[in-house]
């Protein structure tokens, strides 16, 4: 990385050549519920008519134009995959052979049903044959080769203290419920979850051929075993603090921490160098060490069998798929039907062979002119953030200079990697879907672990090109926007600047802001976990964050269940700052251009905010909402819409909201971070 300010932040052509105004649409006015005033309930105003006319499909936990677009992308992938699957004589290792045969094997439901649990029998027999604690250690390595991270995970990731280098990261893992609190909290919903989970485990064992009595005993063992792991795990809020998971140590210290585990043999098995590692949760590893020393061998066998069944279930017969869905899709998320098999197979191909499938996707659905327009938007957003930082009245000059230094090193990635991952060594056939899954998983594990001990490869991506999402990586100081999210309603070549900046522009601003939220602000311009704040500025920043925590603590999804402001703080800061700097970037983008017209009675400024409401306008099932507020750092969509705009004077002015309107927070309660 360089500390020099990029030229585009100093001298910037702020707008790409404009498209003809006649070809650019505004917001979807038919989606709006105009019977509701925007200053009373902006979420309902912006998108209420669409939600009323488009109930959540049976297979989905939430629904909006954004999620509908994501499912449409999977239908596009299905077309690509069916075309590839129709080519039965492609060169081995070619993109068409890999994705075509993988998809073809996945689609062969008849064969999967014929085999039942048979694909797992060899490994189940190996588990039964374990005779000693040393065998348990060996089985952990076997599971890690299959990308089953139990009871902990090991992967290659940038060193928090020297992000240019990749080291082994050891993470807590191995729980079947969404997070640790599900194992202990006395609330009725958590008690029910534990009961449903135990019943689910029992049913899966029965499907694997275990008798009812033994299956029930196995389920009781699993809950008890996992409770011991959960008790030693950090909760979701504590895990958000990067300092709480930064425990770099020498290899010898890792071995001393867990003397019962043969780390030398493990590292040799995966061809890793015995150098420094980061242990995210040392207390968790100590608990694993105790279980290795004291837990009955039979309990370990039961635990391994369960984790194998749980991981493999979506790739096995319909009976396993249905039971897996009954707990995860229906109970936890509220869906009432499985997605079509073709869509599930497209998702699996994207998950395991994503950059092979992604090559085909971007060639068809992400033209160069779209990438160029988004790149220009990113430049404008970075400029808007720079201007925002320069204008802050609560930040001192020394901290401001460091914030600008960090902003100057941001690395935007748009659409897809410059260099595609090579999957040609993966052995994929149409004979056994589970075998294909195993082959692809083994490749993914090795592809990651081989990075350990080497300089970081900044060309690697953490999402596949068809993914409808985006991310910020604080260690590399990069913002990443796959082609899958750069589609309507987030972004469209046919939409005017007000709409694009209100939708994808806020998303871009959101990801930029993650570099300066409560987590990202702890990393400096080089990506190091290092304090770059003057003490008084850090105090003021934390006070502003506390305002956001208080605001979101007050948002209830139903009586008695509200958001945890500390859990959603980073995402809420991202939305608030993203909306503010996207609005500023929208204004910058129009400099030197004719004014945008008022469309359907809405000014460009109003269209900007309506576009945000329409992009985030999710209807959410109650079951999924309960799961989200417990373990998801993202707020429910309604509050992602009204939370930020209720703090923004720009929104109040755009809709001429009176000071006492529900969508205008009182001046003394208004939050402003960036």
C-alpha positions, 0 to 999 in steps of 0.5 A: 500500500501507498500513503500517497493520496491518489490523483483521483482524489485531488483532480477528479472529473466528477461525472461520466458522460451523461446518458440521454435524459429521455432514456433514464427512468426515475423511481418505481412510482407504482410501488409506492403507497401514497396514502401514507405520508413520507414524513409519517412512515417512509418505509411504507410510503416508498415501497408499501404497494409493492409489498402488498402486491408481492407477498413473500414467496413460500421458499423465501424468508424475506422479499423485495425487489432486491431479493427478487433480483437476486433470485432472478440472477440465480435463474440466469445462472440456471440457464448458463448451467443447463447449457453447459450440462447439455455439452457432454463431451467437453475437455476435462477441467474446462469451465463448461465441463466442471460447471456442467457436470457438477450441475448435472450431478446435482440435478440427478435427484433420482440417483441421490434418492437411490443412494440415501446415506450411502455416500457417507458410509465410508466416513461414518465407518471410520468414525466408528472405528476410532479408538483413542484421543489421537484418532479424534485429532486425526478425524478433526483434520479429516473434517477440515479437509472437507470444509467441515469446521469442527470443533474449530476452524483453521484458515489463511487470513491476513495478520492483523498486525502485518496485513501484508502477510497471511498467517493461520487463523484459528476460529471457534466453530462447531455449533449447530444452533445460530449462536451461543445464546440459543444454548442458555437463554431462558426465553421461550423462543430459545427454549423452543429452539433447543427442543426443535434442534434436539428433535431435528438431530434425532430425526437426522440420525434416524434417517441415517439408519439409527434406531429411535432410542439411540437417535434420541440419546445421540441428540441429547449428547449433541446438545450437551456436548455443544453447550460446553463449546458454546459456554466457552464462545464469545457472544456476537457483540463481543466478537465484533471487537477486533481486539477481542479476537486478536491473539497472535502467538508463536506456534509453541504457544499454540501447542502449550494452549492445547497440549492434547492436540497434535498441532505439529501433525496437523500442520504437517498434514496441511503442509503449513509452516510452523510460524505465528498464528492468530487464535481468535478465542483462546478460551474456546481452544482451552475448552476443546482441549478439555474435551479432548482430554475428558470427553468420552470417545463415544461422545466424540463419535456422536458429535462427528457423525452429527456434524457430517450429517448436518454438513452433507444433508443438502447434498444427499437424498430428498429425505435429508434435504427435507429434514434439513430445510424443516429446521433451518429453512422453516423453523429458523427462517419461516419459509414454507417450501424448498426452492426449486432443485434447479435453483438450489443446484445453481446456488451450490455451483456458485458456492463451490465453483463460483469463479468458473461460473462467474466467468460465464455470468459476467460475459452475459450480464455485466457489460463494460459500460456498466462497470465504467459507470459504477467505477465513476460512482465509486470515485464520486463517493470517495470524493464525497467522503473526503469532503465530509472528513475535511468538514467535520467539526468534531475531529482534530487536525491530526486525526483528520489527516490520518483519516484522509490517509486511510481513505486515500488507500482504499482499493475498489474492486468492481464486478469480477476479478482481474485474474480468474481462479483455476479449478481445472484440477478439481475432479467432477463427474456426474456419478455422485453429487456428494463426491463432487461436493467433496472434491470442490470443498477439498480444492477450496480448503487447499486453495486457502491454506496454501496462502499461509506464510506468503505475502497477501494476494490482493487480487483474490476476492471473498465473494463470487461475481454473481453474488448480490452483496458487497463487502469491506475488508479492513485488513486490505482496506478494499471495497468490493462490489460483485457484478451480481449486486450491480443490477436493478434495483441497485443499479441500472444503466437505464436509471437516472443519477438520483435513483442510482445514487440513492440505491447502489450509491448508498451501498457504496457509501455504506461499504466506504463507511465500514472503514470508519465504523466502530470496527473499521476505525480500529484499522489504520491506512495500512490495514493494521489493527492500530489506534490512529486516533487522538484520545479526545477524537476517539472519545467524541467518535464513540459518543456519536456511536453510542447515539446510534446504539441507543436509537437501534435499541429502541426498534422493536420487531414485536413486543418484547423483542428489539434490536441490540444496538451494539450488535448492529452498530457497524451496519447502522453507522454504515447506512447512516454515513452511506446515505449522507455521503451518497447524497453528497456524491449525487450532488457532485455528479450533477455539476456541469449537467442540466438539472434532472427533471421532476418525475411523477411529481418527485424532485430528484432529491426525493427520488434519491431517498425513495430509491433507498427505500425501494432498494431496502424495502424488504418484507420479513417473516417473523421467524426470520426477524427473530433470528436476525435480531439475535445474531445478525449485525444487520438491522431489519430492513424497515429500520435500515430505511427509516433509521438513517433518514430520520437523522438526515436534515437533507431528507427533512428538507426534501419532503418538507417534513415538520420538526415533529414528524415521526420521520424526523428525530428531535434535534437533541436525539439526532445521530451524526457520525460521518 
